[in-house]
């Protein structure tokens, strides 16, 4: 079981996607020094994901779990993480996290989010999630279908590869 990730400032998009998949992901943006990222990964027993090869090597020398992400393409990044960590690339209905602030999302009723969503969404959707951290509301819409298609495509590639980048 993967306990979560610490992600460097070059992997913000990957961070958001991993949170949607339900993983606890620490992301400091461009404000985190290498030492801070290593400290957080160590203290929280998380896997360090980085595009910075010297940081990756330093983490390994310190006995930390780390993955060097060698691609700038999101699909390739997801594939590397899935192959190295054995994670499934699917968004859980229960247990997803807010891509913005990392708080767990809570499924709620349409009544709970009235006034916080567009009228057309209220008329066409029945599943809603709210973040108690930042207040953002999520629902299944066109964007969701695009996300799911991308995840399915990458998951199929992962299942066909069966090799590790480590």
N, C-alpha and C positions, 0 to 999 in steps of 0.2 A: 504494500500500500504506500503510495506516495503521500508524504506529509505536507507537501507544498513546495513552493519555489521562491527564490530570491532572484529577481530579474534586473539586469543592468539597464542603464538609461537608453541603450540603443534598441531595446526590445519592447517598447511600449505597446505596440499592436499585439504582439504575441502574449503579453501580459493580460490584456483585455480578453483575448480569446480563451486563455487558460482559466481565467476567472469564470467565464460563462460555462466552461466545462465542469465547474464546481471546485476548482483548486484554490487554496489559499495562496495568494501570490503577493509578495512584498515588492513594491516598485517605488523607488525614490526619484524617478525621473533623472534629470541631469544633476541632481543635488547630492547623490550618494558617492562618496569616495570608495576606492577599492577596499580600503580597510573596513569601512562601514558595511559594505556588502558582504565581505567575508565574515565579519563579526555577527551580522544578522543570520547568515546561513548556518554558522556554527551554533549560536545560541538557540535558534529555533529548529535545528535539525532539518533544514530545508535544502533542496538541491539548488545550486547556483547555476543560472543560465546566463551566458555572456557571449558577446561578440568580440570581446577583448582577450586575445590569446595569452598575453602575459598574465592577466588576472586569472584566467582559467588554470594556467600552470601553477601559479601561486596557491590557488585553492587546493589543487591536487596535492601539492607538496605539504600542505597543512592537514592532509587527511580528509578533506571535505569531498562530498559528492558534487561534481560539477560537470556541465556539458558545454562544450564550445559550439556555439551556433555559427556555422560557417556561411550561411546564406542570408541575404537580405529579403528573400521572398517568403511571405507568411506561410504558404503551403509547405514549403521545404522546411521551415522552422518547426511547424507542427509535426511534420513527419519525423524529424530528428528527435523531438521530445518523445513522441509515441514509441519509436523504435528503441530508444534508450531506457525508457521508464515503464514500458508496457501499458501505457494508458489507452483507454478507448476514447475515440474522438466523437463523443455524442453528448449533447446537452441534457442533463437530467431535469425532469419536471420539478423534482424536489431536490434541493441541495446545490443549485446554481448560486453563483455569487455575482454581486454587482460589478460590471466591468469597469466602472468609474472609481468606486471607493472600496471595493473588496468585501463589503458586508454581505452576509448571507441574504438571499432573496426569499421573501415570504409570499406564498401563493395567497391570493385574496379574491374577494368577490367583486363583481362589477360595481356594486353599491359602495364598496370601500374606496373605489378610485373615481367615483363620479366627481366631475368638476376638474379632474386632473388629466383627463384624456380628451382627445377630440371627439366630437359627436359621432362622426362616421365610424370611429373605432369602437365606441360604445354600442353602436348598432350592429357591427359585424363580428365582434370578438366576445368570447366568453371566458377565456383564460387570461388572468392577469397576475403579475408578480410586482411586489413593491419592495424597495430597499428602505429599511428602517434607518440606514445610515445617512443617505443623501436625499431620500424622498422620491427618487426617480421611479417611474412606473414603466413596466415592460409588458408586451403582449405579442402574440403570434401574428405577424403581418407579412408583407412581401419581403422585407429585409430578412425575416426569420427563415423563410424558404431558401433564400440565397445562401445564408449561413449554413443551413443544414445540407444543402447540395455540396457546398465546398468541403464540409467536414466528411460527408460520405465519400467523396472523390479521394480525399487524402487517406481516409481509413482503408479504402480498397487498395491503394498503393502500398500502404504499410503492410497489409495482410499478404500482398504479393511479394514483398521484399524479404521480410523475415531476417534481416541482418541488423547489426548494431553499429553505430558510428563510433563507439568507444574502443 
